[in-house]
Amino acid sequence: MKNKLFITGVLVVLISSTIGGIVASKVLTNDQVVSDQMKNYTSLMAAIEDNYVEKVNTQKVVVGSINGLLRALDPHSNFLDEEAFSSLQEEQHGSFYGLGITIQSINGILTVISP
């Protein structure tokens, strides 16, 4: 009986270790792929900065590449830099598009203040 329990325990440990190893290798492989892609990106950025004919606005290039990354995932996604995000917040403060109303909190209650 003890021998069967010991063998079962050893099998559970071996199976768990094998599954854990497979999962860990996939995670490490994915991390390595991302790391390699980031190295390619930084190498490309360095080559652009060193070899482009005109002076490069690095911030503009990075924001453009982030937008490209998001559009590759979803054509309706955009990245807003700090200035664009602040502008958007100012434009939409208290307004909800599609309903045609403006709301405000009055005494802790959301109230329509203009139709």
N, C-alpha and C positions, 0 to 999 in steps of 0.2 A: 504494500500500500504506500509506504513512504517512497519507494522507488518510482511508482507511477506519478506521485505528486511532484517529486524532484524532476522527472522527465518533462512533465507538463509545465512546470515553472521554467525550465531551461528553454523549452519551445516557445513559450510566451515571450521570454526575454529576447530570444533570437528573432522572432517575427517582429516584435516591437522595434528592435534595433535596425532591422532591415528596412522597415517602413519609415522609421525616423531618418535613416540615412538617405533614402530615396527623396523624401520631402526636403531634407536639408540641402541635398545636391541641387534640386530644382531651384530652391531659393537662392543659393549661392550662384547658380548659373544665371538666373535673372538679374541678380545684383551685378554680376560681371558684365553682362550685356549692357546694362544701363551705364556702368562705369566706362566701358569701352566707347559707348556712344557719346558720353560727356567729354571724353578725351578727344574724340573726333571734332566735336563742336568747339571746344576751346582751341584746338589746333587751327580750325578753320577761321575762327575769330582773330587769332594771332596773325594768320597769313593775310587776312583782309586788312588789318590795321597796318601791317608792315609793307604790303605791296599794292594797295589800292591807289589809284592815280591821285585822288583828292583826299583831303583830311576826312576821316571817318567819324561820324557822330555815333559813338558806341552805344549810347543809351537808345538812340533811335533804332539801331540794328537789333539790339536785344529785345526791345518791345515788339518790333516787327516779327522776330523769330518766335516770341511767345504767342503772338496772334496767330502765326502760321501753325504752331503746335496745336492750339485750341481749335482752329478751323479744320485741322486734319481729323480731330475727334468728332466735332459737331459744327456744321457750317453756320450755325446760328450763334455760336459763342464768340465773345470778344473779350480781350483783356483791356482794362482801362488803367492807364497810368494814374498817378496820384492827382494830377491836375484835371484829367477828364472825369475821374470819379467824383471829385469835389464839385465840379460843374454839374454833373448828373444829379448829385444829391440836392444841390440848390434848386435845380429845375423841378425836381419831383417832390420837394418838401411839402407834405400835406396834400398832395394831389395823387389821384389814382386814375390813370388813363383808361378809357373804355367806358367808364361810368359817367364821366362828365361832371364830377362833383369834387369839391374840396372839403376836407374834414379837418376838425381841430378838436383837441381834448379840452372840454369845458367842465370844470369840477370833477375831473377824472372820468368823464363820460365822453366817448367819441360822438361828435355832433357834426352833421352836415351843415357847413356855413355858407355854401353857395351851390346852387343846382347846376 
